[in-house]
């Protein structure tokens, strides 16, 4: 009888720990859902392309062909002026540099908020001005990229985004990183870094593209001169 009571006494702390862990897991999911929901709304409200604005910017791209040890073997620099009307690219005006560069220059920011992801917080979060949220697919067969988004904890707007594409056709590895700034009420990328390794017959072709975005102009198409 005493042994039975003793076993019950030993089980209670374990049960209590399981209950506490379960509550914390639910609380953490609520926190993630809260911030993701608000970040989704902030993205829709502050992305000029999604909001149908007229957007123009200059993109200076350094296209680096890499050798072993990630050493730069060859560099091309190209500068172009991009013009968007809403989500439609109207034109790209070549300014200077090599045309075309070694590798295509992509200035499109990935929209992660239209997809359903498995989301996680990080244990080193200290409750300061930024919050990092990891997002991933629930299957290795899912071709969508995974990564980390860092948002402003108060405004819910994106500050940084890093995405990794697993199993991208023709690539051994491929990733893109974005840094965002505020231009008036809008949030746009001011730098993009793309790193990739194209699958080769004997050797892979490694490269990195660093894009700096400047001279950003945003104008409301319905009210001339507004939002600039």
PyMOL commands that set and color helices and strands:
alter all, ss='L'
color gray80, all
select helices_A, chain A and resi 2-46+68-70
alter helices_A, ss='H'
color red, helices_A
select strands_A, chain A and resi 54-66+72-85+88-97+118-120+130-136+146-152+158-164+171-183+186-198+205-219
alter strands_A, ss='S'
color yellow, strands_A
deselect
rebuild
show_as cartoon
